[in-house]
Amino acid sequence: MESQWIIAPAEEFRDGPISWNEICGSECIARLLMRKGFASAKEVEAFLRPRLSSLSDPFLLPNMQAAVDRILNAVDRHDRVVLFGDYDVDGVTSLVLLAEILRGYGAAPDLFLPLRMEEGYGLSCESVERCLKQHRPQLLVTVDCGTSSVNEIAEVSQQGVDVIVLDHHEPKSALPDCVAVVNPKIDPDSPFDYLCSVGIVFKVCHALLKNRPLDGFDLKARLDLVALGTVADIVPLRGENRTFVQRGAIEIARATRPGLRKLIEVSGVRPPILAEDIGFRLGPRLNAAGRLSTAEKSTQLLLTDNQSEAAALADFLDKQNRERQEIEKQVFIAAEEQIGREYDSTRDAAIVVGARGWHPGVLGIVASRISRKYHRPSIVIGFEASGIGKGSGRSIEGLNLVEALNRCAESLEKFGGHEMAAGLTIREEKIEIFAAEFRRVTRELLPDECLQPCLRLDHEVAFSDLNFDLLRWHEMLQPFGNGNPHPVFFAREVDSVATPRIVNDKHLVLRLRQGNYHQRAVYFNAAPLPPPPWDIAFRIRADEYQGETRLDMQIQALRKAAPID
């Protein structure tokens, strides 16, 4: 679908609470910062230079004191503690971080991960039964799940097991009756609704250490786990998440964990570690095992101190990731065939596809690819031979996916998730009813302008302005991701000065000129090029090449030169 190019209006530098020329040495970057709505120079400084000392009191999270008291009580009484996790990166890193601090206190918690294929997400009846039978816990701490598990937690409590929920998923109606639910989303006034589960576990660790300091336990060094889970879970990189990821990326680069060091090697990642390295290189490999079978290998990788075990686990996860890519490719091709037969862009505000045999571990990735390609909320469902379907959904800006699914709840067995991503269970005989209902609901909730993809351009930049001063200030905006997108710049009337060089059959290396200034650029997954001159939308980044730092231009879109709206 063709995107409309829209360039943001240039803000006026007016008298106000912020003197931009004293804060930022680049007019371009100052204008980008103005759009973020800072109220004071102090807020701008905190954004540009995040500090761990600015982290808030962990006891501001709901029910934190009750959770801390029960955990320390379990440590003192030598209770059998089980940490019940999830099979994605957020769940695994949460599990590892909580396990490490409890071991630091002298406890020996058992770690439990549900089996994706057999037991599904969270506290299913099957996973709870296996957990209780294997470990006989006295205290069960759920991480990255549990907020909606009212019935399951009630059954666990009836067997004399205390339960603490550490989670960030959206609550439905009632909350579980347990020792504590530490989830900022149960409090409408909480300023921490952007945290993912590993961020919440970090806050729990901070609270534990405030109550009972632990000699030799360096919580700051564990920010590598927090950065991995935060970026991989695609939560907004604002507030304390920004601090977690920026400082955590430094810890990842140090790679004091043997497993993480080996994972960096097999992923081909080079320091400095960027959020995109986590999101597209490290995260997918950590996710791969949990997508195809069990996440135990990812957990072991992050916990092990053994070099040879670390190397073997990193190689295994790399192989699993390649296998996951091939399975994903096959499901995506099959989904595209359905879309070609059934989807009408002028009629449908959403896409729902499904079939028997589609691997549940790749449905979320396929849904994300479909949503990006067609700019529609998309749900992809894989059905088992029994007729039970597991689905994953991804949304677009303007639609709260959980709200939309809630309006279709009568067609579903269960569902849950976030505004932009959700999972569901459905019976095969209800798929047509659900698909029609979901398309109707999204049409009601999404205005027409949200269904038109737009390429939003942050600032027009001339090639003459692409210098290292701009690059230095640009890099201070890192980390980029959800909630702090990588700026997209615009340059008009650009000519080509050489035949594009094709790399790997799909990427182009371009030599460009604007006036008297030349620039090398890379165009990944390039679309067919019209005759020049061109307008180009591009991002910049610092790139180390033969010991020198250079400004790297990555083209996001290219078109024949034309007026901009």
C-alpha positions as CSV (number, residue, x, y, z in Angstrom):
1,M,0.0,0.0,0.0
2,E,1.4,3.4,-1.0
3,S,2.3,5.6,1.9
4,Q,1.5,9.3,2.0
5,W,4.7,11.4,2.8
6,I,4.0,13.9,5.5
7,I,6.7,16.2,6.9
8,A,6.3,17.6,10.4
9,P,6.0,21.4,10.5
10,A,9.0,23.3,11.7
11,E,8.5,24.5,15.3
12,E,9.0,28.1,16.2
13,F,11.8,28.9,18.7
14,R,9.8,31.1,21.1
15,D,10.5,32.5,24.5
16,G,9.5,29.9,27.1
17,P,10.7,27.7,29.9
18,I,13.4,26.1,27.8
19,S,16.3,27.9,26.1
20,W,17.1,25.5,23.4
21,N,20.3,27.1,22.2
22,E,21.8,26.6,25.6
23,I,20.8,22.9,25.7
24,C,21.4,21.6,22.2
25,G,24.0,22.5,19.7
26,S,22.0,21.3,16.7
27,E,18.9,23.2,15.6
28,C,17.6,20.0,13.9
29,I,17.9,18.0,17.1
30,A,16.5,20.8,19.2
31,R,13.3,20.8,17.0
32,L,13.0,17.0,17.4
33,L,13.3,17.5,21.2
34,M,10.7,20.3,21.2
35,R,8.1,17.8,19.8
36,K,8.5,15.6,22.9
37,G,6.7,18.2,25.0
38,F,9.3,18.7,27.7
39,A,8.2,21.2,30.3
40,S,11.7,22.2,31.6
41,A,15.4,22.1,30.8
42,K,15.7,19.6,33.6
43,E,13.4,17.2,31.8
44,V,15.5,17.6,28.6
45,E,18.7,16.9,30.5
46,A,17.2,13.8,32.0
47,F,16.2,12.6,28.6
48,L,19.6,13.2,26.9
49,R,21.6,11.9,29.9
50,P,19.6,9.3,31.8
51,R,21.0,8.5,35.2
52,L,20.3,5.5,37.5
53,S,20.2,7.9,40.4
54,S,17.0,9.3,39.1
55,L,15.1,6.0,39.3
56,S,12.0,6.3,41.4
57,D,11.2,4.5,44.7
58,P,10.2,0.9,43.9
59,F,7.5,1.0,46.6
60,L,5.4,3.3,44.4
61,L,4.4,0.2,42.5
62,P,1.1,-1.3,43.8
63,N,1.4,-4.0,46.5
64,M,5.2,-3.9,46.5
65,Q,5.6,-4.0,50.3
66,A,3.4,-7.1,50.6
67,A,5.4,-8.9,47.9
68,V,8.7,-8.0,49.5
69,D,7.6,-9.1,53.0
70,R,6.4,-12.5,51.8
71,I,9.6,-13.1,49.7
72,L,11.9,-12.3,52.5
73,N,9.7,-14.4,54.9
74,A,10.2,-17.3,52.5
75,V,13.9,-16.8,52.5
76,D,14.0,-16.8,56.3
77,R,11.8,-19.9,56.6
78,H,13.5,-21.8,53.8
79,D,10.2,-22.2,52.0
80,R,10.0,-24.1,48.8
81,V,9.8,-21.2,46.3
82,V,8.9,-21.7,42.6
83,L,9.3,-19.0,40.0
84,F,6.8,-19.5,37.2
85,G,7.8,-17.8,34.0
86,D,6.9,-17.3,30.4
87,Y,8.7,-18.5,27.3
88,D,9.5,-15.2,25.6
89,V,12.5,-12.9,26.3
90,D,10.7,-10.8,28.9
91,G,9.6,-13.9,30.8
92,V,13.0,-15.6,30.7
93,T,15.0,-12.5,31.7
94,S,12.5,-11.8,34.5
95,L,12.9,-15.4,35.7
96,V,16.7,-15.2,35.6
97,L,16.9,-11.9,37.4
98,L,14.6,-12.9,40.2
99,A,16.4,-16.3,40.6
100,E,19.8,-14.5,40.9
101,I,18.8,-12.2,43.7
102,L,17.0,-15.0,45.6
103,R,20.1,-17.2,45.3
104,G,22.1,-14.2,46.6
105,Y,19.9,-14.3,49.7
106,G,20.7,-18.0,50.1
107,A,17.4,-19.3,48.7
108,A,17.2,-22.1,46.1
109,P,14.2,-21.3,44.0
110,D,13.0,-23.8,41.4
111,L,12.4,-22.4,37.9
112,F,9.3,-23.5,35.9
113,L,8.5,-22.7,32.3
114,P,5.3,-23.8,30.6
115,L,5.5,-25.9,27.4
116,R,4.3,-23.7,24.6
117,M,3.0,-26.5,22.4
118,E,1.3,-28.7,25.1
119,E,0.3,-26.2,27.8
120,G,0.1,-22.8,26.2
121,Y,0.7,-19.4,27.7
122,G,0.7,-18.6,31.4
123,L,-1.0,-20.5,34.2
124,S,-3.0,-23.0,32.2
125,C,-4.6,-25.9,34.0
126,E,-2.0,-28.3,32.5
127,S,1.0,-26.2,33.4
128,V,-0.2,-25.5,37.0
129,E,-0.9,-29.2,37.5
130,R,2.6,-30.1,36.3
131,C,4.3,-27.4,38.4
132,L,2.6,-28.3,41.6
133,K,3.3,-32.0,41.1
134,Q,7.0,-31.5,40.3
135,H,7.9,-28.9,42.8
136,R,5.2,-28.8,45.6
137,P,5.8,-25.0,46.2
138,Q,4.9,-23.1,49.4
139,L,5.4,-19.8,47.5
140,L,4.7,-19.5,43.8
141,V,5.9,-16.3,42.1
142,T,4.5,-15.8,38.6
143,V,6.5,-13.5,36.3
144,D,5.1,-12.1,33.0
145,C,1.8,-13.8,33.6
146,G,-1.0,-14.3,36.2
147,T,-2.9,-11.0,36.2
148,S,-5.9,-12.7,34.5
149,S,-5.5,-16.1,36.0
150,V,-8.2,-15.7,38.7
151,N,-9.5,-19.2,38.7
152,E,-6.2,-20.9,38.4
153,I,-4.6,-18.9,41.2
154,A,-7.7,-19.7,43.4
155,E,-7.1,-23.4,42.9
156,V,-3.5,-23.0,43.7
157,S,-4.3,-21.1,46.9
158,Q,-6.8,-23.8,47.9
159,Q,-3.9,-26.2,48.1
160,G,-2.2,-24.0,50.6
161,V,0.2,-22.3,48.3
162,D,0.9,-18.6,48.6
163,V,1.0,-16.7,45.2
164,I,2.7,-13.5,44.2
165,V,2.0,-12.1,40.7
166,L,4.7,-9.9,39.0
167,D,3.2,-8.9,35.6
168,H,2.5,-6.1,33.2
169,H,-0.4,-7.5,31.2
170,E,-3.8,-5.7,31.0
171,P,-6.2,-6.7,33.8
172,K,-9.7,-7.8,32.8
173,S,-12.3,-7.5,35.5
174,A,-11.5,-9.1,38.8
175,L,-7.9,-9.6,40.1
176,P,-6.6,-12.8,41.6
177,D,-7.0,-13.2,45.3
178,C,-3.4,-13.7,46.4
179,V,-0.6,-12.3,48.5
180,A,0.2,-9.5,46.0
181,V,-0.3,-8.5,42.4
182,V,2.5,-6.2,41.5
183,N,1.4,-4.8,38.2
184,P,1.3,-1.0,37.4
185,K,-1.7,-1.6,35.1
186,I,-4.0,-2.4,37.9
187,D,-3.7,1.2,39.1
188,P,-5.1,3.7,36.6
189,D,-3.0,6.5,38.1
190,S,0.3,4.6,38.0
191,P,3.1,6.4,36.1
192,F,4.8,3.1,35.4
193,D,2.4,1.6,33.0
194,Y,5.2,1.4,30.4
195,L,7.2,-1.2,32.3
196,C,7.4,-4.7,31.1
197,S,7.8,-7.7,33.5
198,V,11.6,-7.6,33.7
199,G,11.4,-3.9,34.6
200,I,8.9,-4.8,37.3
201,V,11.2,-7.5,38.6
202,F,14.1,-5.0,38.6
203,K,11.9,-2.8,40.9
204,V,11.2,-5.8,43.1
205,C,14.9,-6.5,43.4
206,H,15.5,-2.8,44.2
207,A,12.8,-3.0,46.9
208,L,14.3,-6.2,48.4
209,L,17.7,-4.5,48.6
210,K,16.3,-1.4,50.2
211,N,14.7,-3.6,52.9
212,R,17.6,-6.0,53.2
213,P,21.0,-5.0,51.6
214,L,22.9,-7.8,50.1
215,D,26.7,-7.6,50.1
216,G,28.3,-8.4,46.7
217,F,25.0,-8.3,44.7
218,D,25.4,-5.7,41.9
219,L,21.9,-4.9,40.7
220,K,23.3,-2.4,38.1
221,A,25.3,-5.3,36.4
222,R,22.0,-7.1,35.9
223,L,20.7,-4.3,33.7
224,D,21.8,-6.5,30.7
225,L,18.8,-8.7,31.5
226,V,16.5,-5.7,31.8
227,A,17.6,-4.2,28.5
228,L,17.1,-7.5,26.7
229,G,13.6,-8.0,28.0
230,T,12.5,-4.4,27.6
231,V,13.5,-4.1,24.0
232,A,12.3,-7.6,23.0
233,D,8.9,-6.9,24.5
234,I,8.5,-3.7,22.4
235,V,7.3,-1.6,25.4
236,P,7.8,2.2,25.1
237,L,11.4,3.4,25.6
238,R,10.4,6.3,27.7
239,G,10.7,7.1,31.4
240,E,12.7,4.6,33.3
241,N,12.7,2.1,30.4
242,R,15.0,4.6,28.6
243,T,17.4,4.5,31.5
244,F,17.2,0.7,31.7
245,V,18.0,0.2,28.0
246,Q,20.7,2.8,27.7
247,R,22.6,1.5,30.8
248,G,21.7,-2.1,30.1
249,A,23.2,-1.9,26.6
250,I,26.5,-0.9,28.2
251,E,26.3,-4.0,30.4
252,I,25.5,-6.2,27.4
253,A,28.6,-4.9,25.6
254,R,30.7,-5.8,28.6
255,A,29.3,-9.3,28.3
256,T,30.2,-10.6,31.7
257,R,27.8,-13.5,31.2
258,P,29.5,-16.3,29.2
259,G,26.3,-17.2,27.5
260,L,25.5,-13.6,26.5
261,R,29.1,-13.2,25.2
262,K,28.7,-16.3,23.0
263,L,25.3,-15.2,21.8
264,I,26.8,-11.8,20.7
265,E,29.5,-13.8,18.8
266,V,27.0,-16.0,16.9
267,S,24.7,-13.1,16.2
268,G,27.5,-11.0,14.6
269,V,26.8,-8.0,16.8
270,R,29.6,-5.5,17.4
271,P,29.7,-2.9,20.2
272,P,28.3,-0.4,20.8
273,I,25.1,-2.4,21.4
274,L,22.1,-0.6,20.0
275,A,18.4,-1.3,20.7
276,E,18.1,-2.6,17.1
277,D,20.8,-5.2,17.9
278,I,18.8,-6.5,20.7
279,G,15.5,-6.4,18.8
280,F,16.7,-8.0,15.6
281,R,19.8,-10.1,16.5
282,L,19.9,-11.1,20.2
283,G,16.2,-11.1,21.0
284,P,15.1,-13.4,18.2
285,R,17.7,-16.0,19.1
286,L,16.7,-15.9,22.8
287,N,13.1,-16.2,21.7
288,A,13.7,-19.1,19.2
289,A,13.8,-21.9,21.7
290,G,10.5,-20.9,23.4
291,R,8.8,-20.4,20.1
292,L,9.6,-23.9,18.8
293,S,9.7,-26.0,22.1
294,T,10.7,-24.8,25.5
295,A,12.6,-21.8,26.7
296,E,14.8,-23.7,29.1
297,K,17.8,-23.4,26.8
298,S,17.5,-19.6,26.8
299,T,17.3,-19.6,30.6
300,Q,20.3,-21.8,30.9
301,L,22.3,-19.6,28.5
302,L,21.7,-16.6,30.7
303,L,22.5,-18.4,34.0
304,T,25.5,-20.6,33.1
305,D,29.0,-19.8,34.2
306,N,30.5,-22.6,32.1
307,Q,32.2,-21.4,28.9
308,S,31.8,-24.7,26.9
309,E,28.1,-25.0,27.9
310,A,27.6,-21.3,26.9
311,A,29.1,-21.9,23.5
312,A,26.9,-25.0,22.9
313,L,23.8,-23.2,24.0
314,A,24.5,-20.2,21.9
315,D,25.0,-22.4,18.8
316,F,21.8,-24.3,19.6
317,L,19.8,-21.1,19.8
318,D,21.3,-19.8,16.6
319,K,20.3,-23.1,14.9
320,Q,16.8,-22.9,16.4
321,N,16.5,-19.3,15.1
322,R,17.3,-20.4,11.5
323,E,14.7,-23.2,11.9
324,R,12.2,-20.7,13.2
325,Q,12.8,-18.4,10.2
326,E,12.1,-21.2,7.8
327,I,8.8,-22.2,9.5
328,E,7.8,-18.5,9.7
329,K,8.5,-18.2,6.0
330,Q,6.2,-21.1,5.1
331,V,3.4,-19.9,7.3
332,F,3.7,-16.3,5.9
333,I,3.4,-17.7,2.3
334,A,0.3,-19.6,3.2
335,A,-1.2,-16.6,5.0
336,E,-0.5,-14.4,1.9
337,E,-2.4,-16.9,-0.3
338,Q,-5.4,-16.6,2.0
339,I,-5.2,-12.8,2.0
340,G,-5.0,-12.7,-1.7
341,R,-8.3,-14.7,-2.0
342,E,-10.2,-13.0,0.8
343,Y,-8.9,-9.5,1.7
344,D,-10.3,-6.3,0.1
345,S,-8.4,-3.1,1.2
346,T,-11.4,-0.9,0.4
347,R,-13.7,-3.0,2.5
348,D,-11.7,-4.6,5.4
349,A,-10.4,-2.7,8.3
350,A,-8.7,-5.9,9.7
351,I,-7.2,-9.2,8.6
352,V,-7.9,-12.6,10.1
353,V,-6.3,-15.7,8.7
354,G,-5.9,-19.2,10.0
355,A,-5.3,-22.8,9.1
356,R,-4.5,-26.2,10.6
357,G,-0.9,-27.0,11.2
358,W,0.4,-23.5,11.5
359,H,3.1,-23.5,14.2
360,P,1.9,-21.5,17.2
361,G,5.5,-20.3,17.9
362,V,5.7,-18.1,14.8
363,L,2.1,-16.7,14.6
364,G,3.0,-13.5,16.3
365,I,5.9,-12.7,14.0
366,V,3.7,-13.5,10.9
367,A,0.9,-11.3,12.3
368,S,3.4,-8.5,12.7
369,R,4.7,-8.8,9.2
370,I,1.1,-8.8,7.8
371,S,0.1,-5.8,9.9
372,R,3.1,-3.8,8.6
373,K,2.6,-4.8,5.0
374,Y,-1.1,-4.1,4.8
375,H,-1.4,-1.5,7.6
376,R,-4.2,-3.4,9.2
377,P,-4.8,-5.0,12.6
378,S,-4.0,-8.6,11.9
379,I,-4.7,-11.9,13.7
380,V,-3.1,-15.2,12.6
381,I,-4.5,-18.5,14.0
382,G,-3.1,-22.0,13.9
383,F,-5.6,-24.8,14.6
384,E,-4.8,-28.2,16.1
385,A,-6.4,-31.4,14.9
386,S,-8.8,-31.2,17.8
387,G,-10.2,-27.9,16.4
388,I,-8.7,-25.7,19.1
389,G,-7.0,-22.6,17.6
390,K,-4.2,-20.5,19.2
391,G,-3.9,-17.1,17.6
392,S,-1.6,-14.0,17.9
393,G,-2.6,-10.5,16.9
394,R,-0.8,-7.3,16.2
395,S,-2.4,-3.8,15.9
396,I,-1.8,-0.5,14.3
397,E,-1.7,3.0,15.8
398,G,-5.2,4.0,16.9
399,L,-6.6,0.6,17.9
400,N,-6.4,-1.0,21.3
401,L,-6.3,-4.7,20.4
402,V,-7.5,-5.9,23.8
403,E,-10.5,-3.6,23.7
404,A,-11.4,-4.8,20.2
405,L,-11.1,-8.5,21.3
406,N,-13.2,-7.8,24.3
407,R,-16.0,-6.8,22.0
408,C,-15.7,-10.1,20.3
409,A,-15.3,-12.1,23.5
410,E,-18.4,-14.3,22.9
411,S,-16.6,-16.0,20.0
412,L,-13.4,-16.6,21.9
413,E,-12.4,-19.2,24.6
414,K,-10.0,-16.7,26.1
415,F,-7.7,-13.8,25.2
416,G,-5.3,-11.3,26.7
417,G,-2.4,-9.1,26.0
418,H,-1.5,-5.4,25.4
419,E,-2.8,-2.5,23.3
420,M,-0.6,-3.5,20.4
421,A,-0.2,-7.3,20.8
422,A,-2.5,-10.0,22.1
423,G,-3.1,-13.7,22.1
424,L,-6.3,-15.7,21.9
425,T,-7.8,-19.2,21.9
426,I,-10.8,-20.0,19.6
427,R,-12.7,-23.1,18.4
428,E,-12.4,-23.7,14.7
429,E,-16.2,-23.7,14.1
430,K,-16.3,-20.1,15.4
431,I,-13.6,-18.6,13.1
432,E,-15.9,-17.2,10.5
433,I,-18.2,-15.5,13.1
434,F,-15.2,-14.1,14.9
435,A,-13.5,-12.8,11.7
436,A,-16.6,-11.0,10.6
437,E,-17.2,-9.6,14.1
438,F,-13.5,-8.5,14.5
439,R,-13.6,-6.8,11.1
440,R,-16.8,-5.0,12.0
441,V,-15.4,-3.9,15.4
442,T,-12.2,-2.5,14.0
443,R,-14.1,-0.6,11.3
444,E,-16.1,1.0,14.1
445,L,-13.1,1.8,16.2
446,L,-10.7,3.0,13.5
447,P,-11.3,6.2,11.7
448,D,-10.5,6.2,7.9
449,E,-7.3,8.3,8.4
450,C,-5.8,5.6,10.6
451,L,-6.2,3.0,7.8
452,Q,-4.1,5.1,5.4
453,P,-0.4,4.4,5.9
454,C,1.7,7.5,6.3
455,L,5.4,8.0,6.1
456,R,6.0,10.7,8.8
457,L,9.1,12.7,8.1
458,D,10.7,14.4,11.1
459,H,12.9,17.0,9.5
460,E,14.2,18.2,6.2
461,V,18.0,17.9,6.1
462,A,20.3,19.0,3.3
463,F,23.4,16.9,2.5
464,S,25.4,19.9,3.5
465,D,24.1,19.5,7.1
466,L,25.1,15.9,7.4
467,N,28.1,16.3,9.6
468,F,29.6,14.8,12.8
469,D,28.1,17.5,15.0
470,L,24.6,16.5,13.9
471,L,25.5,12.8,14.3
472,R,26.9,13.4,17.9
473,W,23.6,15.0,19.0
474,H,21.6,12.5,17.1
475,E,23.2,9.6,19.0
476,M,22.3,11.3,22.3
477,L,18.6,10.5,21.4
478,Q,19.4,6.8,21.6
479,P,18.0,4.2,22.4
480,F,15.5,4.2,19.6
481,G,12.4,2.0,19.6
482,N,8.7,2.1,20.6
483,G,7.9,5.4,22.1
484,N,11.2,7.0,20.9
485,P,11.3,6.2,17.2
486,H,14.5,6.6,15.2
487,P,14.1,10.0,13.4
488,V,13.3,9.8,9.7
489,F,14.9,12.7,7.7
490,F,14.0,13.9,4.3
491,A,16.2,15.2,1.5
492,R,14.7,16.5,-1.8
493,E,16.0,16.6,-5.4
494,V,18.7,14.0,-5.0
495,D,20.6,12.6,-8.0
496,S,22.4,9.3,-8.5
497,V,26.1,9.6,-9.6
498,A,26.7,5.9,-10.1
499,T,24.9,2.7,-11.1
500,P,23.5,1.2,-7.8
501,R,25.4,-1.8,-6.6
502,I,23.2,-4.8,-5.7
503,V,24.1,-6.8,-2.6
504,N,22.5,-10.2,-1.7
505,D,20.0,-9.8,-4.5
506,K,17.8,-7.4,-2.6
507,H,19.8,-4.5,-1.1
508,L,21.3,-1.5,-2.9
509,V,24.4,0.6,-2.3
510,L,23.8,4.1,-3.8
511,R,26.1,7.0,-4.5
512,L,24.0,10.2,-4.2
513,R,24.5,13.9,-4.8
514,Q,22.6,16.9,-3.7
515,G,24.2,20.1,-5.1
516,N,27.9,19.8,-4.5
517,Y,27.6,17.3,-1.6
518,H,27.9,13.6,-2.0
519,Q,26.7,10.8,0.2
520,R,26.9,7.0,0.2
521,A,23.6,5.3,1.2
522,V,22.3,1.7,1.8
523,Y,18.7,0.8,0.7
524,F,17.7,-2.5,2.4
525,N,15.1,-4.6,0.6
526,A,15.0,-1.9,-2.1
527,A,11.8,-1.2,-4.1
528,P,12.2,-0.6,-7.8
529,L,13.8,2.8,-8.4
530,P,12.1,5.4,-10.6
531,P,14.2,7.7,-12.7
532,P,16.1,10.4,-10.7
533,P,15.9,13.0,-9.3
534,W,14.6,11.5,-6.1
535,D,13.1,12.5,-2.8
536,I,14.6,10.2,-0.1
537,A,13.5,9.4,3.4
538,F,16.4,8.2,5.5
539,R,17.8,7.5,8.9
540,I,21.4,8.1,10.0
541,R,23.6,6.2,12.4
542,A,27.2,6.1,13.6
543,D,29.1,3.3,12.0
544,E,32.6,2.1,12.8
545,Y,34.7,1.3,9.7
546,Q,38.4,0.4,9.7
547,G,38.8,2.2,13.1
548,E,37.0,5.3,12.1
549,T,33.5,6.6,12.8
550,R,31.4,7.6,9.8
551,L,27.9,8.8,9.2
552,D,25.9,6.0,7.7
553,M,22.7,6.8,5.7
554,Q,20.0,4.1,5.5
555,I,17.2,4.8,3.1
556,Q,13.7,4.0,4.3
557,A,11.8,5.1,1.2
558,L,12.6,6.6,-2.2
559,R,10.3,8.2,-4.8
560,K,10.5,10.5,-7.8
561,A,10.9,14.1,-6.6
562,A,7.5,15.6,-5.8
563,P,6.0,18.2,-3.5
564,I,5.6,17.2,0.2
565,D,2.3,17.6,2.0
